[in-house]
């Protein structure tokens, strides 16, 4: 097996293991483009998991800086620093993905290294725009090149919907780290502080705050879907993960479960069926 094949296999296995939603959505992409798409998702995973691999934020900062420097070298033609960068090289060298998107993604992930609370809902949407939305737009660029410029608005909206849903599902993990992504202004409007979230108490005010964010995710998804005609069919796999948002949100608000302590999920068969149905209908 050549080094290029080994790099592609590394990305394939990593995304399949860590990010089932994007992995399954990528299976609907063109065979020729899929390796670069999976390499992009693997790049995001490598950044996201730095928090869990280091014992203190400064070590995370060093790792993020390494990725930033290695990315610069990749844009200048180097490919040997990491299997993810080697697999991503075709998309970088072709100009399909510019420097700005990956660099901004690295910068946004610095927030993940610390326990600072999310200040406001505007800050939360900005964070999601630089992470989930940016990744969605880069995925579209990987699939269809500059024609994906028409998808920017959809990426912004659908990325917020999917990213916010993912954060809500990740609340048990975030709490265990001492992190709170529920915005402080939203908590204050319901008479709460970050301490209420970290306590895991599932009472009326907390339910109302989470309900507000669930409504925001649904609203952003509806707004994105209203522009689905702007998405070329070949770019649709980049947006398919958003098709899972409604079912995840239903699970999140189901019955008396406490989403601060219990992670909401979808069974593998239903997940695959939902993605297949959306792909067949050319929507998300």
C-alpha positions as CSV (number, residue, x, y, z in Angstrom):
1,X,0.0,0.0,0.0
2,X,1.4,3.4,-1.0
3,X,1.7,6.3,1.5
4,X,-1.2,8.0,-0.3
5,X,-3.4,5.0,0.2
6,X,-2.3,4.6,3.8
7,X,-3.2,8.3,4.4
8,X,-6.6,7.9,2.8
9,X,-7.2,4.8,4.9
10,X,-6.3,6.6,8.0
11,X,-8.8,9.3,7.3
12,X,-11.5,6.8,6.3
13,X,-11.1,4.9,9.5
14,X,-10.9,8.0,11.7
15,X,-14.1,9.6,10.4
16,X,-15.9,6.3,10.4
17,X,-15.0,5.8,14.1
18,X,-15.5,9.3,15.4
19,X,-18.0,11.1,13.2
20,X,-20.7,8.6,12.0
21,X,-23.0,11.3,10.6
22,X,-20.5,12.9,8.3
23,X,-19.0,9.6,7.4
24,X,-22.3,8.2,6.2
25,X,-23.1,11.4,4.4
26,X,-19.8,11.2,2.6
27,X,-20.7,7.9,1.1
28,X,-23.1,9.7,-1.1
29,X,-20.3,11.8,-2.6
30,X,-18.6,11.1,-5.9
31,X,-16.1,8.3,-5.6
32,X,-13.3,10.6,-6.9
33,X,-14.0,13.4,-4.4
34,X,-14.8,11.2,-1.3
35,X,-11.2,10.8,-0.1
36,X,-10.6,14.5,0.0
37,X,-14.0,15.0,1.7
38,X,-13.1,12.4,4.4
39,X,-9.6,14.0,4.8
40,X,-11.3,17.4,5.5
41,X,-13.5,15.8,8.1
42,X,-10.5,14.0,9.6
43,X,-8.8,17.4,9.8
44,X,-11.7,18.7,11.8
45,X,-11.6,15.7,14.1
46,X,-7.9,16.1,14.8
47,X,-8.6,19.7,15.9
48,X,-11.6,18.8,18.0
49,X,-10.0,16.1,20.0
50,X,-7.0,18.1,21.0
51,X,-8.8,19.1,24.2
52,X,-9.0,15.4,25.3
53,X,-5.3,14.7,24.4
54,X,-3.6,17.4,26.5
55,X,-3.4,18.0,30.2
56,X,-3.5,21.8,30.0
57,X,-4.6,24.5,27.5
58,X,-1.0,25.6,26.7
59,X,-0.2,22.2,25.4
60,X,-3.3,22.4,23.2
61,X,-2.2,25.8,22.0
62,X,1.1,24.3,20.9
63,X,-0.7,21.5,19.0
64,X,-3.0,24.0,17.3
65,X,0.0,26.0,16.3
66,X,1.6,22.9,14.9
67,X,-1.4,22.3,12.7
68,X,-1.4,26.0,11.6
69,X,2.3,25.8,10.6
70,X,1.9,22.4,8.9
71,X,-1.1,23.7,7.0
72,X,1.0,26.6,5.7
73,X,3.6,24.1,4.5
74,X,0.9,22.0,2.8
75,X,-0.3,25.0,0.8
76,X,3.3,25.5,-0.3
77,X,3.5,21.9,-1.5
78,X,4.7,19.8,1.5
79,X,2.7,16.7,2.2
80,X,4.7,14.6,4.7
81,X,3.8,16.1,8.0
82,X,0.7,14.1,8.8
83,X,-1.5,11.5,7.0
84,X,-4.5,13.9,7.2
85,X,-2.6,16.6,5.4
86,X,-1.2,14.2,2.9
87,X,-4.8,13.0,2.1
88,X,-6.0,16.6,2.0
89,X,-3.2,17.7,-0.3
90,X,-5.2,17.4,-3.6
91,X,-8.0,19.7,-2.4
92,X,-5.4,22.2,-1.1
93,X,-3.2,22.1,-4.2
94,X,-6.2,22.4,-6.6
95,X,-7.3,25.6,-4.8
96,X,-10.7,24.1,-4.0
97,X,-10.1,25.0,-0.4
98,X,-8.5,28.3,0.3
99,X,-6.3,29.2,3.2
100,X,-8.9,31.2,5.1
101,X,-11.3,28.4,6.0
102,X,-8.9,25.9,7.6
103,X,-7.0,28.7,9.3
104,X,-10.2,30.2,10.8
105,X,-11.2,26.7,11.9
106,X,-7.9,26.2,13.8
107,X,-8.4,29.6,15.4
108,X,-12.0,28.9,16.5
109,X,-10.9,25.7,18.1
110,X,-8.8,27.6,20.6
111,X,-12.0,28.3,22.5
112,X,-12.4,24.6,23.1
113,X,-9.2,24.4,25.1
114,X,-10.5,26.5,27.9
115,X,-13.4,26.5,30.3
116,X,-14.6,30.1,29.5
117,X,-18.4,30.3,29.2
118,X,-20.0,31.3,26.0
119,X,-20.9,34.9,26.5
120,X,-24.0,35.4,24.3
121,X,-26.2,33.8,21.7
122,X,-24.5,36.0,19.0
123,X,-21.1,34.7,20.1
124,X,-22.5,31.1,20.0
125,X,-23.7,31.6,16.4
126,X,-20.4,33.2,15.5
127,X,-18.5,30.2,16.9
128,X,-20.7,27.8,15.0
129,X,-20.2,29.8,11.9
130,X,-16.4,29.5,12.2
131,X,-16.6,25.7,12.9
132,X,-19.7,23.8,11.7
133,X,-20.7,26.2,9.0
134,X,-17.2,26.7,7.7
135,X,-16.6,23.0,7.6
136,X,-19.9,22.5,5.6
137,X,-18.8,25.2,3.1
138,X,-15.3,23.7,2.8
139,X,-16.9,20.3,2.1
140,X,-19.0,21.8,-0.7
141,X,-15.9,23.5,-2.1
142,X,-14.1,20.1,-2.0
143,X,-16.9,18.5,-4.0
144,X,-17.6,21.1,-6.7
145,X,-15.0,23.8,-6.4
146,X,-15.8,27.5,-6.8
147,X,-19.4,26.6,-7.9
148,X,-20.0,26.2,-4.2
149,X,-19.9,29.9,-3.7
150,X,-23.7,29.8,-4.3
151,X,-24.0,27.6,-1.2
152,X,-22.4,30.0,1.3
153,X,-25.8,31.2,2.8
154,X,-27.0,27.6,3.1
155,X,-23.8,26.6,4.7
156,X,-24.1,29.3,7.2
157,X,-27.6,28.4,8.2
158,X,-27.4,24.6,8.0
159,X,-24.1,24.6,9.7
160,X,-25.5,26.5,12.7
161,X,-28.5,24.1,12.9
162,X,-26.3,21.0,12.8
163,X,-23.5,22.4,15.0
164,X,-25.9,23.7,17.6
165,X,-27.7,20.3,17.7
166,X,-24.3,18.6,18.1
167,X,-23.4,20.8,21.0
168,X,-26.8,20.1,22.7
169,X,-26.2,16.4,22.3
170,X,-22.7,16.8,23.7
171,X,-23.8,18.6,26.9
172,X,-23.0,15.5,29.1
173,X,-19.4,15.4,27.8
174,X,-19.0,19.2,28.0
175,X,-20.3,19.2,31.6
176,X,-17.8,16.5,32.5
177,X,-15.0,18.8,31.2
178,X,-16.4,21.8,33.1
179,X,-17.5,23.5,29.9
180,X,-20.7,25.4,29.3
181,X,-21.7,26.3,25.7
182,X,-25.2,27.5,26.8
183,X,-24.8,31.3,26.4
184,X,-24.7,33.4,29.5
185,X,-27.2,35.9,28.3
186,X,-29.7,33.1,27.6
187,X,-29.1,31.6,31.1
188,X,-29.5,35.0,32.7
189,X,-32.8,35.6,31.0
190,X,-34.1,32.4,32.7
191,X,-32.5,33.4,36.1
192,X,-29.6,31.0,35.9
193,X,-25.8,31.0,35.8
194,X,-23.2,28.6,34.4
195,X,-23.2,26.9,37.7
196,X,-26.7,25.7,37.1
197,X,-25.6,24.0,33.9
198,X,-22.6,22.3,35.5
199,X,-24.7,21.0,38.4
200,X,-26.8,19.0,35.9
201,X,-30.0,20.0,37.5
202,X,-32.9,19.6,35.0
203,X,-35.6,22.0,36.3
204,X,-38.1,24.3,34.6
205,X,-35.7,27.2,33.9
206,X,-33.1,24.8,32.4
207,X,-35.7,23.2,30.3
208,X,-36.8,26.6,29.0
209,X,-33.3,27.6,28.1
210,X,-32.6,24.4,26.2
211,X,-36.0,24.7,24.5
212,X,-34.9,28.2,23.3
213,X,-31.8,26.7,21.7
214,X,-33.8,23.8,20.2
215,X,-36.1,26.3,18.6
216,X,-33.1,28.3,17.3
217,X,-31.7,25.1,15.7
218,X,-35.0,24.3,14.1
219,X,-35.4,27.8,12.8
220,X,-31.9,27.9,11.2
221,X,-32.6,24.5,9.6
222,X,-35.9,25.8,8.1
223,X,-34.2,28.9,6.8
224,X,-31.4,26.7,5.2
225,X,-34.0,24.4,3.6
226,X,-35.8,27.4,2.0
227,X,-32.6,27.9,-0.1
228,X,-31.9,24.3,-0.9
229,X,-32.3,25.0,-4.7
230,X,-29.1,26.9,-4.5
231,X,-27.2,23.7,-3.7
232,X,-26.0,21.8,-6.8
233,X,-26.7,18.1,-6.6
234,X,-23.1,17.2,-6.5
235,X,-22.6,19.3,-3.4
236,X,-25.5,17.8,-1.5
237,X,-23.5,15.3,0.5
238,X,-21.8,18.2,2.3
239,X,-25.2,19.2,3.7
240,X,-26.8,15.8,4.3
241,X,-25.7,15.7,8.0
242,X,-28.3,18.5,8.6
243,X,-31.0,16.0,7.6
244,X,-30.5,14.4,11.0
245,X,-31.2,17.5,13.0
246,X,-35.0,17.0,13.4
247,X,-34.7,13.5,14.7
248,X,-31.8,14.4,17.0
249,X,-33.9,17.3,18.4
250,X,-36.9,15.0,18.9
251,X,-34.8,12.6,20.9
252,X,-33.3,15.5,22.9
253,X,-36.7,16.8,24.0
254,X,-38.3,13.4,24.4
255,X,-40.1,12.6,27.7
256,X,-38.4,13.4,31.0
257,X,-34.8,12.6,30.1
258,X,-32.2,15.0,31.2
259,X,-30.0,16.0,28.2
260,X,-27.4,17.4,30.6
261,X,-26.7,13.9,31.7
262,X,-27.9,11.6,28.9
263,X,-26.7,11.9,25.3
264,X,-29.4,11.8,22.7
265,X,-28.8,9.5,19.8
266,X,-30.4,7.8,16.7
267,X,-30.2,4.1,15.9
268,X,-27.8,3.3,13.1
269,X,-30.6,1.9,10.8
270,X,-32.7,5.0,11.2
271,X,-29.7,7.3,10.7
272,X,-28.8,5.6,7.4
273,X,-32.4,5.5,6.3
274,X,-32.9,9.3,6.9
275,X,-29.7,10.1,5.0
276,X,-30.7,7.8,2.1
277,X,-34.2,9.3,1.9
278,X,-32.9,12.9,2.0
279,X,-30.3,12.1,-0.7
280,X,-32.9,10.5,-2.9
281,X,-35.2,13.6,-2.5
282,X,-32.2,15.9,-3.2
283,X,-32.7,17.8,0.0
284,X,-31.6,17.8,3.7
